[in-house]
Amino acid sequence: MRPTRIVAIAIVGLVAAACGGTTTPQASGAPTAGGSAAPAVSKALNIGFTNSQTGAQQVASTKQTEGIKLWVDQVTKAGGIKLKDGTVLMPKVTFYDDGSATDRVQQLYTKLINDDKVDVLLSPYSSSLVKAAAVVSEQNGKVMITAGGADDATMEQGFTNIYQVYSPGSKYLTGAIDLMLKLDPSIKKVAIVNEKDSFSVSVVTAAKPYAESKGLQVVVNQGYDTGTTDFAPFINQIVAAAPDAIIGGGHLVDGTAFAKALKEKNVSARFVALLVAPPEPTFADIGDAANFTVGPSQWEIPVKYNEAAAKALNIPFYGITSDSFTSAYRAMFNSAPSYHSAGGFAAGLILQRALEDAGSTDPAKLRASLDKTDVMTFFGRTKFSTDAKTHGKQVAHDMVYIQWQKGSDGKLAAQVVWPTEAKTAEAQLRK
């Protein structure tokens, strides 16, 4: 394995002994020689993952990692994760650059488990990388909380240690179709053009029959290779078929290039919804090509999941509010959080709550806690399937949909347009 960069965040407050890095264990509350209660035992919680500091997933992966770093910072400032027996876990994260490559992910997750001796794992960003990490985690009996991975197929293999925070891909574009038909019931013809990676294929595999069940005719159904930037052949097919709407896409780079190509060729579809790229703030950099484009998102700043919403569902609310998360993120990184950032932070929150509930880092106890999780955070509702085939798959989190629109000042802004109870603006047809 070629040399790789390692980053370890040593949390202030961790008492590091020369022989291994923890305090001398004592039973919490046990009397000392002077008769007072013993101090709490402080232990390192070693959390491992990879991120894409290079390669195709660099932008979104960096955002996800920033969310994780913010969670670590807040846990540290709060004095660690306090377990029922008085033990305090101080998080230390160890991560490597996977270069956006699946073979690197498998090598590095093996290293994290065998060499770095991590207690628990978080996931890389992107479904293909999550799938690679999941195989290694499962084979080694390590619990992994995934953010940045929405592929249904990964979560339908009967894994017992993998838990998905994101809504699965099968939900990504079905809501966009509902929004489209509510906006314009006269739409009849749809073109589907998507990246041929596992995640994007899982999305359109669900979206195509859903569209047809709504009486829509799919007039183009084409996939493109990962890394494609020249969309001229697909644009020609789309123009020839004259669809009313276009859905599909894949990830940030290709989705952005596809949106630009649609604008440059003056494709006249009334509705366009693309995966992954539109919710990223940098999508606005393409100017008018971004205008009116819809994108599914796991989370957006205006969506307020709070204690009142949790109470209405008779489930607990855990962690900070959306406003607090957004403010803290801006203060630390001097930019607005994306859903990738929120997903990284939320993965940390779900892990934290499971550790507190389990009272241990023991994988079996962690799994038992995660299996019964049904909670709302600022990110939304989290609940995992306990069926044998789909164990750990996310079953409660809902997607939101944004649309880039120009305001009266002529500036582009991402508006939440669906669901109706969360919208910040009315959806509009392309002009």
C-alpha positions, 0 to 999 in steps of 0.5 A: 500500500502506497504511503498515505496521509493520516490525520488524528485529532487528539481531543483536549482533556484526554489523559494520556499515560505513557503505557497506552493513553487512558487513566488507571481504571477505577469503579465509578463512585468507589471510595478512595483512601480519603473516603470520597468518590473516585473520579470518573474514568476517562477513556479514548474512543477511537473512531475511524473512517476514510475521506476523499481528500483527493479524487472525484468525491473531494468536495462533498467528502470534505463537507462531511468530514467537517460535520464530523469534526464539528461534532467531535469539537462539541463533544469535547467541549461538553466533557466527553460522552458520559456512560452510565457507569461513570466512564467518560469517552473522549473521541479521537478520530483517525482518518486517511485519504481514500482518493475516492477509490474503492480498493483504497477504501478496503485497504484502509478500513482493514488498516483502521481495524487491524493496526489502529484498533478503532472502537467504531467506524464512520463511513466514507462519502459516496455509495460506492465507497460506503459499500466497499467499507461496509464489506470490511466492517461486516467481515470484522464485526465492527459497527459502522454508522454510514453517512454519504451512502444512500445505495439501497443495494448496500443495505439489502445484503443482510449486514448486521453491523452497518447502520444507514443515516441517509434516506435510501436512494429509492426515495430520491426522485420519487418525491421529485416526480410528485412535486413535478406533477403537482406543479404541472399535471400536464407533463407526460414525457420524461427523459432519464439520463443517469450515471451508471454507478450503483447509487444512481442506478438504484435511484432510477430503478425506483424512479422509472416504474414510479413515473410509469405508475403515474401515467408518465411515458419514459422517452429516454432511459440512458446511463453514462459512465462515471467521469463523463463530462461530454454530454452532447450525445445524450443532449441529442437524444433528449432533443429528438425525444422532446421530453417535458421533463428530465430527471437523473444525474449522478454526482457533483462534477457530472451533474454540474456538467450536465446542467450546463450542457442543457442550458448551452443547448437550450433544451426546453424541458419544463422541469429538471431534477438532478441528483447530488449536484443541486444541493451543493452551494457551489452549484450556483457557480454555473449561473443561469444554468442552475436556475430552476434546477431541482435537487433532492437533499437529505437536509437543508438549513430552513428545515426545522426538525425540533422538539415539537415535531418529535413530540408530535410523533411521540419520539425523543428529540436528541442533540442541538437545534438546526439553528445551533448547528448552522451557527456553530458550523459557520463559526468553525468553517466560515461557510454554510453547511450542506446536507453532507456536513449535516449528515456527518454531524448527525452520524456522530450524534446517532453514535453518541446516543447509542453509546450513552444508551448501551453504556459500552463500546461493546459491538453487541450492546451498540447493535442492540441500542441502534436496533431500537433507535427511533429518534429525531435530531436536527437532521430529521428522524432516524430509525433502522430496519431490523428485518434480516435482509435489510437490517440497518437500512434507514426507514424513517428519514424523509427527503427534502427538495430544493430549487435554485431560483433568482430573487428580486436582486437577481441572485441565485438562492436555493429554496426549499420547495417540497414538502409543502410544510417545509417550503421557503418558496413556491416551485417554478417551471423552467423558463 
